[in-house]
Structures are given as C-alpha cells and as structure tokens.
Amino acid sequence: MTEFLPKGLQLPIVATLADKQQESPGIYTLHLALETNSSFDFAFGQFNMLYLFGLGEVPISIMGWQQDLLLHTIRAVGRVTQPLVALDIGAQLGLRGPFGQGWPLHQLEGQDLVFITAGLGCAPVVAAINYAVENRSKYGRIVILQGVKHHNDLLWQPQYERWRDLGDCQVLLAASEEKKRKYHWRLGMVTELLALAQFDANYCAVLMCGPEIMMLAALKQLAKHQVHDKSVYLSLERNFQCGHGSCGHCQLGPYFVCKDGPVFHYPQIKSWFGLAGV
Ligand SMILES: Cc1cc2nc3c(=O)[nH]c(=O)nc-3n(C[C@H](O)[C@H](O)[C@H](O)COP(=O)(O)OP(=O)(O)OC[C@H]3O[C@@H](n4cnc5c(N)ncnc54)[C@H](O)[C@@H]3O)c2cc1C
C-alpha cells in the first residue's frame, strides 16, 4: 500500500540518535543519523513526524542539516516528547517527512526581512534566519525580534550575539517577566519591540512564529506601522496525528495546518486566524 503514497507519507524510516545537546532545562537538540545515508531535502519551516516505537508520533520542526545529521530542538512536555529527549545516544526512533509548506525565502529576495518570535516559536524561524544570514547579499535589512519570559530562556544565545554583530542586522530582545533590565534587553512583550525596529514597511516580509495570542497582537502593531497583510507569513502550531490532512485535527477553515501550512501567507488565512473552533 505504501508505494501509492507520496514520499514522506510512507512508513517511518529509522533514525539513530547520534548526539544530544541540552539547550535549557527541558529543551534538547537531537542530532539524528538517517538510515538512508543520503542528504535530506527540506524547506526551512517544514517539519518531521518523530515516532517513538510503541509510544506515538509528534510533529517537530526541522532545525537544520549539519554534517550529515538532521537537527530537531524539542521541548519535553508530555507522553512522547519527554521520553524522546531522554533517549540515550545510539537509540533508534522512526521519522516521516518532511511535511508541510516552509517559508518562501526565495520569493522574498531583495526585501527587508523582519523575524518576530516568542518562546520556542523560534525553532522554525532560527533556521530561516541562518539561511538569510548565510545568503546576506540576497536580502535587505534583517530585523530579529525575539521575546521570552526570562533572559535565561533565550536559546542559542551565541547566535543572537553573532547576528547582532553583523552589519545591517538589528537584534532586539524582550523579557516579559524580568524585574531588572539586563544591558541590551528590553522589559516587556516582543510586540513592543516593533516601535524600535527599523525596516522599509513598503518593501519587507515579516516572518512570525509563536503563540497565536502574540501573533494577533503583532498583526495589530504591524498594521499601525503600515505593513500590509500581504507582507506577512505565519507559522502555526496545532495538535495533530497524521501530517497529511487525514486526521482533520488541525483544520483551519478550508485548510489543514499540517499540509497547507504550517507556514501560511497571512491573507490566505486571515478570515479564520484567531477564531475559536474553525
Ligand atoms: C508543525 C509543528 C511543529 C512543531 N515543532 C516543534 C518543535 O520544533 N519543537 C517542539 O518542542 N515542539 C514542536 N511542536 C509541538 C509538539 O508537536 C508538541 O509539543 C508535541 O506534539 C507534544 O506531544 P507529547 O506527546 O509529548 O505531549 P502530550 O502528552 O500529547 O501533551 C502534553 C501537553 O502539551 C499539549 N500539546 C500537545 N501537542 C501540542 C501542540 N502541537 N501545540 C501545543 N500544545 C500541545 C497538550 O495539550 C498537553 O497539555 C510542533 C508542533 C507542530 C504542529
């Protein structure tokens, strides 16, 4: 039966945990070696379904491909993710993917890029930032706005420092639950950083990922800054089982987050985004 399914929807391939890095309490990056031993084609923003034998399968964004290993950063929250991050080096898991639509980075060449993220929402965005930084001449100004609750929650701190030191790259960080300001950090929500961001509102693309409540607030702020809806792309996160529009759990109006997203062009989903029960 599996030969009739498109690539990626088939039975999981076996991945071996080659390395594991703790990023913060409860968050780990897994480095996976694939049994196929070939490169893995994916677009930044796509995700894989990671399967722990006998326990279940979860969607996890693809962070990157480094030295023949696939990188996934995972927050341990429940039944599958907790045992996933607790695996020992050499353990095996199942992997299906890549799934979904990623960021349209090639279409956005020439424009200023504004990345807005909060919490672990940064996983699918960080891979896109790395691509833009490595292909610096293809894009205009790069603006990175990241919000967390506490300073120590920021993952990949050295990367943020490196991006800050690049020419024509503005990095603004906000901590919403800190009492004291730490040198370049602002206190407050990530959306408040937009007032300080410098980019061309008429020729920019905004790439956002994080809790929907944050993205709704950011959309209001962006409208105040004259950023048009057609300049905005969002990565959504929903609870689902299949990854190819069959289980129906992630339906959003006429779309399925798993196969039509997780990255959407905002005008495409504007009528349904933020509404309960659609
Ligand atoms: C497209 C996509 C990309 C994702 N990328 C990442 C990633 O890169 N790293 C990462 O750590 N997580 C990511 N997630 C979230 C991850 O899939 C869930 O945390 C995971 O499915 C939880 O499974 P569990 O069995 O461990 O938890 P469960 O035992 O099923 O649930 C534990 C708790 O988490 C809640 N929960 C479960 N799934 C989700 C979800 N999708 N969104 C919000 N809350 C949820 C449950 O309601 C419950 O309260 C992504 C989700 C999607 C849809």
The ligand as a MOL file (V3000), in Angstrom:
LIG
                    3D

  0  0  0     0  0            999 V3000
M  V30 BEGIN CTAB
M  V30 COUNTS 53 58 0 0 0
M  V30 BEGIN ATOM
M  V30 1 C 4.0900 21.9660 12.7910 0
M  V30 2 C 4.5430 21.7870 14.2100 0
M  V30 3 C 5.8730 21.9670 14.5340 0
M  V30 4 C 6.2970 21.7850 15.8510 0
M  V30 5 N 7.6160 21.9660 16.1320 0
M  V30 6 C 8.0560 21.7530 17.3820 0
M  V30 7 C 9.4460 21.8750 17.6810 0
M  V30 8 O 10.2770 22.1870 16.8210 0
M  V30 9 N 9.8300 21.6230 18.9460 0
M  V30 10 C 8.9350 21.2800 19.9500 0
M  V30 11 O 9.3520 21.0710 21.0880 0
M  V30 12 N 7.6260 21.1780 19.6970 0
M  V30 13 C 7.1640 21.3850 18.4390 0
M  V30 14 N 5.8330 21.2400 18.1730 0
M  V30 15 C 4.9220 20.8780 19.2900 0
M  V30 16 C 4.9810 19.3720 19.5490 0
M  V30 17 O 4.4960 18.6700 18.4300 0
M  V30 18 C 4.1360 19.0300 20.7840 0
M  V30 19 O 4.7140 19.5930 21.9240 0
M  V30 20 C 4.0400 17.5240 20.9400 0
M  V30 21 O 3.1660 17.0190 19.9600 0
M  V30 22 C 3.5400 17.1440 22.3080 0
M  V30 23 O 3.4380 15.7350 22.3290 0
M  V30 24 P 3.5650 14.8930 23.6860 0
M  V30 25 O 3.0300 13.5340 23.3790 0
M  V30 26 O 4.9200 14.9750 24.2620 0
M  V30 27 O 2.6050 15.6810 24.6540 0
M  V30 28 P 1.1190 15.2730 25.0930 0
M  V30 29 O 1.2360 14.2860 26.2120 0
M  V30 30 O 0.3030 14.9150 23.9070 0
M  V30 31 O 0.6340 16.6700 25.6050 0
M  V30 32 C 1.2820 17.3920 26.6750 0
M  V30 33 C 0.6960 18.7890 26.7320 0
M  V30 34 O 1.0820 19.5300 25.5360 0
M  V30 35 C -0.0730 19.9810 24.8270 0
M  V30 36 N 0.1930 19.8460 23.3770 0
M  V30 37 C 0.3160 18.7060 22.6790 0
M  V30 38 N 0.5750 18.9800 21.3930 0
M  V30 39 C 0.6050 20.3230 21.2740 0
M  V30 40 C 0.8310 21.2250 20.2040 0
M  V30 41 N 1.0630 20.8310 18.9630 0
M  V30 42 N 0.8000 22.5560 20.4660 0
M  V30 43 C 0.5640 22.9990 21.7070 0
M  V30 44 N 0.3510 22.1960 22.7760 0
M  V30 45 C 0.3730 20.8890 22.5550 0
M  V30 46 C -1.1890 19.0530 25.2820 0
M  V30 47 O -2.4610 19.6760 25.1580 0
M  V30 48 C -0.8300 18.8190 26.7400 0
M  V30 49 O -1.2270 19.8940 27.5500 0
M  V30 50 C 5.3710 21.4280 16.8740 0
M  V30 51 C 4.0240 21.2480 16.5550 0
M  V30 52 C 3.6130 21.4290 15.2390 0
M  V30 53 C 2.1650 21.2500 14.9160 0
M  V30 END ATOM
M  V30 BEGIN BOND
M  V30 1 1 1 2
M  V30 2 1 2 3
M  V30 3 2 2 52
M  V30 4 2 3 4
M  V30 5 1 4 5
M  V30 6 1 4 50
M  V30 7 2 5 6
M  V30 8 1 6 7
M  V30 9 1 6 13
M  V30 10 2 7 8
M  V30 11 1 7 9
M  V30 12 1 9 10
M  V30 13 2 10 11
M  V30 14 1 10 12
M  V30 15 2 12 13
M  V30 16 1 13 14
M  V30 17 1 14 15
M  V30 18 1 14 50
M  V30 19 1 15 16
M  V30 20 1 16 17
M  V30 21 1 16 18
M  V30 22 1 18 19
M  V30 23 1 18 20
M  V30 24 1 20 21
M  V30 25 1 20 22
M  V30 26 1 22 23
M  V30 27 1 23 24
M  V30 28 2 24 25
M  V30 29 1 24 26
M  V30 30 1 24 27
M  V30 31 1 27 28
M  V30 32 2 28 29
M  V30 33 1 28 30
M  V30 34 1 28 31
M  V30 35 1 31 32
M  V30 36 1 32 33
M  V30 37 1 33 34
M  V30 38 1 33 48
M  V30 39 1 34 35
M  V30 40 1 35 36
M  V30 41 1 35 46
M  V30 42 1 36 37
M  V30 43 1 36 45
M  V30 44 2 37 38
M  V30 45 1 38 39
M  V30 46 1 39 40
M  V30 47 2 39 45
M  V30 48 1 40 41
M  V30 49 2 40 42
M  V30 50 1 42 43
M  V30 51 2 43 44
M  V30 52 1 44 45
M  V30 53 1 46 47
M  V30 54 1 46 48
M  V30 55 1 48 49
M  V30 56 2 50 51
M  V30 57 1 51 52
M  V30 58 1 52 53
M  V30 END BOND
M  V30 END CTAB
M  END
